[in-house]
């Protein structure tokens, strides 16, 4: 039966939706393709939202694990490029003293406000010394080294491990270095473990630096005790200056007591055959080189 002129006109006026419906009713393959496409789009949207939300959550609430993983991938002896892959570009780069290794550069990173990473590089961009300082009690990265004095592995966790508990591994062979400023009080207090065959000729250090606050484990001495102890040691060892560097076994009871009051906030290591003498001042990030906008020096150091 032939279509009337009116029926032909209605067919021409079918809406886009009606024409699409008629087309899909006749083409099951097209229906399947459209269904799969919609499903893929929905899944893709969900994954994007999940990843974005997960990244936001990690950045704000579970950020420590990611930062610990970054630090675990780094060691003295690696290239600066490896450090930049994990930490981004350094916030500060300063040329320091010339040594037998050549002209050195101190590269200081601040991946997050909670911590600092310092990497000293030689002319070939090899990191010859690596240090991490934590400024937050919520940021407690751990580092392990071999204690050949007691034939065991030792783990140092920043802002958790008591300074005194790490001291026995260097008591007979290591050194202690500290610096005192009349205007700022103690700048740092470090124990240094020298290199040997057991450490594959690496040196290690840990202690407290005033680039970040010191976390008190117990407080039995006032801040004035630092002044009297440091002054007595300067006279005892005739250093004639603001820096004190002595054999660990020479540290007196008060010096060890002061160690026991704080958790270490800094860990450092060197590349094989390198010692910490490459630092012109203190080990790790130097607060005197950090712009005021990035540092809160007045709030750092031991509690007053």
MIFI-508188 format. One record per residue (C-alpha): x, y, z; residue number from 0. Coordinates in steps of 0.02 Angstrom, whole numbers, plus 50000, padded with zeros to 5 digits. Example, Ala and Ser with C-alpha at 12.3 -4.5 7.8 and 13.67 -1.06 7.14 Angstrom:
REM residues 2
((50615,49775,50390),0)
((50684,49947,50357),1)
***
This chain:
REM residues 304
((50000,50000,50000),0)
((50077,50165,49946),1)
((50111,50298,50076),2)
((50000,50447,50068),3)
((50076,50619,50053),4)
((50037,50653,50238),5)
((50125,50495,50297),6)
((50280,50540,50197),7)
((50281,50712,50276),8)
((50268,50638,50453),9)
((50413,50519,50417),10)
((50520,50665,50361),11)
((50477,50756,50522),12)
((50529,50616,50640),13)
((50634,50682,50782),14)
((50818,50638,50797),15)
((50778,50528,50947),16)
((50643,50433,50852),17)
((50757,50406,50704),18)
((50897,50347,50819),19)
((50775,50226,50903),20)
((50722,50152,50738),21)
((50904,50135,50685),22)
((50955,50043,50843),23)
((50804,49929,50834),24)
((50869,49867,50667),25)
((51056,49862,50714),26)
((51100,49760,50870),27)
((51288,49781,50837),28)
((51270,49968,50853),29)
((51175,49946,51016),30)
((51316,49839,51086),31)
((51449,49964,51034),32)
((51355,50107,51115),33)
((51329,50007,51274),34)
((51514,49963,51288),35)
((51564,50143,51252),36)
((51450,50206,51391),37)
((51519,50078,51512),38)
((51699,50123,51470),39)
((51661,50308,51494),40)
((51581,50274,51663),41)
((51727,50167,51722),42)
((51853,50296,51660),43)
((51762,50434,51752),44)
((51759,50329,51912),45)
((51945,50288,51899),46)
((51990,50470,51869),47)
((51889,50523,52020),48)
((51966,50383,52125),49)
((52144,50425,52076),50)
((52118,50612,52099),51)
((52035,50586,52267),52)
((52168,50462,52322),53)
((52307,50582,52274),54)
((52223,50723,52371),55)
((52201,50611,52523),56)
((52383,50555,52517),57)
((52446,50733,52500),58)
((52347,50793,52650),59)
((52322,50645,52768),60)
((52436,50499,52721),61)
((52584,50590,52647),62)
((52719,50514,52759),63)
((52724,50343,52675),64)
((52760,50419,52505),65)
((52899,50529,52575),66)
((52977,50383,52670),67)
((52981,50284,52507),68)
((53070,50428,52419),69)
((53204,50439,52553),70)
((53229,50251,52553),71)
((53277,50261,52369),72)
((53419,50384,52404),73)
((53597,50359,52464),74)
((53761,50452,52461),75)
((53855,50397,52307),76)
((53706,50419,52190),77)
((53696,50560,52063),78)
((53609,50725,52096),79)
((53487,50681,51955),80)
((53427,50534,52059),81)
((53391,50651,52204),82)
((53300,50774,52092),83)
((53192,50633,52023),84)
((53129,50599,52199),85)
((53132,50772,52279),86)
((53119,50899,52138),87)
((53240,51042,52114),88)
((53345,51103,52263),89)
((53281,51257,52353),90)
((53460,51315,52384),91)
((53624,51282,52292),92)
((53785,51355,52361),93)
((53967,51324,52315),94)
((54068,51269,52465),95)
((54251,51236,52500),96)
((54373,51153,52382),97)
((54435,50984,52440),98)
((54532,50837,52371),99)
((54367,50794,52286),100)
((54367,50960,52194),101)
((54246,51106,52211),102)
((54089,51051,52301),103)
((53909,51112,52296),104)
((53785,51104,52440),105)
((53610,51066,52374),106)
((53470,51090,52500),107)
((53296,51024,52463),108)
((53133,51057,52553),109)
((53010,50933,52474),110)
((52882,50977,52609),111)
((52882,51100,52755),112)
((52905,50952,52872),113)
((53083,50908,52823),114)
((53246,50954,52738),115)
((53366,50852,52632),116)
((53545,50906,52604),117)
((53656,50833,52468),118)
((53837,50886,52440),119)
((53895,50852,52263),120)
((54066,50842,52181),121)
((54109,50913,52008),122)
((54034,50758,51926),123)
((53868,50786,52017),124)
((53896,50634,52126),125)
((53818,50652,52299),126)
((53961,50631,52422),127)
((53859,50669,52580),128)
((53672,50651,52612),129)
((53575,50712,52764),130)
((53392,50717,52815),131)
((53322,50829,52953),132)
((53143,50813,53014),133)
((53049,50966,53077),134)
((52889,50874,53126),135)
((52854,50747,53262),136)
((52735,50666,53136),137)
((52878,50635,53014),138)
((52988,50493,53076),139)
((53087,50415,52932),140)
((53202,50271,52982),141)
((53380,50234,52928),142)
((53482,50076,52961),143)
((53669,50052,52979),144)
((53784,49913,53040),145)
((53846,49934,53219),146)
((54011,49838,53212),147)
((54043,49876,53396),148)
((53899,49762,53444),149)
((53878,49657,53285),150)
((53701,49711,53249),151)
((53600,49823,53137),152)
((53545,49987,53215),153)
((53394,50087,53160),154)
((53381,50273,53189),155)
((53207,50349,53174),156)
((53203,50538,53170),157)
((53105,50619,53312),158)
((53087,50448,53395),159)
((53259,50375,53431),160)
((53341,50448,53586),161)
((53510,50524,53547),162)
((53587,50428,53691),163)
((53525,50259,53627),164)
((53627,50278,53468),165)
((53782,50335,53563),166)
((53852,50164,53615),167)
((53893,50118,53435),168)
((54021,50259,53429),169)
((54076,50270,53610),170)
((54247,50190,53581),171)
((54283,50243,53402),172)
((54179,50395,53356),173)
((54180,50581,53386),174)
((54056,50708,53451),175)
((54043,50883,53382),176)
((53939,51028,53444),177)
((53929,51214,53415),178)
((53861,51348,53529),179)
((53807,51525,53485),180)
((53785,51657,53618),181)
((53635,51728,53527),182)
((53550,51565,53475),183)
((53610,51436,53601),184)
((53666,51265,53540),185)
((53667,51255,53350),186)
((53694,51068,53335),187)
((53754,50915,53429),188)
((53812,50768,53322),189)
((53887,50596,53350),190)
((53996,50538,53205),191)
((54036,50357,53165),192)
((54194,50347,53058),193)
((54209,50238,52905),194)
((54282,50064,52909),195)
((54275,49901,52812),196)
((54113,49850,52896),197)
((54024,50006,52832),198)
((54102,49988,52658),199)
((54202,50144,52702),200)
((54049,50252,52733),201)
((54038,50373,52879),202)
((53876,50400,52975),203)
((53812,50537,53088),204)
((53655,50576,53185),205)
((53605,50707,53310),206)
((53507,50868,53330),207)
((53516,51023,53220),208)
((53434,51191,53251),209)
((53370,51197,53073),210)
((53219,51113,53156),211)
((53146,51104,53332),212)
((53219,50976,53452),213)
((53095,50850,53521),214)
((53119,50826,53707),215)
((53101,50648,53769),216)
((53126,50702,53948),217)
((53179,50868,54018),218)
((53287,50869,54172),219)
((53401,51017,54134),220)
((53359,51198,54097),221)
((53420,51282,53938),222)
((53552,51369,54043),223)
((53634,51201,54072),224)
((53689,51201,53891),225)
((53785,51363,53920),226)
((53876,51301,54074),227)
((53915,51130,53999),228)
((53981,51200,53836),229)
((54086,51331,53924),230)
((54162,51199,54037),231)
((54205,51088,53889),232)
((54286,51231,53792),233)
((54398,51262,53942),234)
((54428,51076,53968),235)
((54485,51045,53789),236)
((54557,51219,53756),237)
((54462,51240,53592),238)
((54463,51429,53602),239)
((54308,51445,53494),240)
((54124,51407,53474),241)
((54144,51232,53404),242)
((54187,51080,53508),243)
((54246,50917,53430),244)
((54305,50777,53544),245)
((54322,50589,53549),246)
((54157,50510,53602),247)
((54238,50421,53748),248)
((54290,50592,53817),249)
((54111,50656,53832),250)
((54071,50679,54016),251)
((53914,50626,54109),252)
((53825,50792,54088),253)
((53859,50789,53902),254)
((53783,50615,53892),255)
((53636,50669,54000),256)
((53599,50811,53880),257)
((53601,50683,53739),258)
((53473,50576,53830),259)
((53348,50719,53837),260)
((53315,50731,53651),261)
((53268,50625,53502),262)
((53383,50641,53352),263)
((53310,50749,53213),264)
((53451,50722,53087),265)
((53531,50572,53001),266)
((53677,50583,52881),267)
((53791,50469,52780),268)
((53936,50489,52660),269)
((53989,50402,52502),270)
((54131,50275,52522),271)
((54300,50351,52571),272)
((54221,50522,52608),273)
((54212,50599,52782),274)
((54104,50737,52854),275)
((54249,50859,52850),276)
((54183,50914,52680),277)
((54051,51019,52770),278)
((54118,51194,52804),279)
((54000,51218,52951),280)
((53872,51095,53016),281)
((53817,50928,52945),282)
((53659,50937,52840),283)
((53551,51088,52801),284)
((53631,51245,52872),285)
((53502,51366,52945),286)
((53619,51512,52911),287)
((53603,51478,52724),288)
((53413,51461,52723),289)
((53312,51618,52679),290)
((53202,51680,52823),291)
((53046,51644,52720),292)
((53087,51458,52725),293)
((53151,51446,52904),294)
((53084,51479,53078),295)
((53252,51481,53163),296)
((53192,51574,53317),297)
((53075,51429,53356),298)
((53204,51293,53330),299)
((53336,51209,53435),300)
((53306,51142,53611),301)
((53152,51197,53708),302)
((53191,51346,53819),303)
***
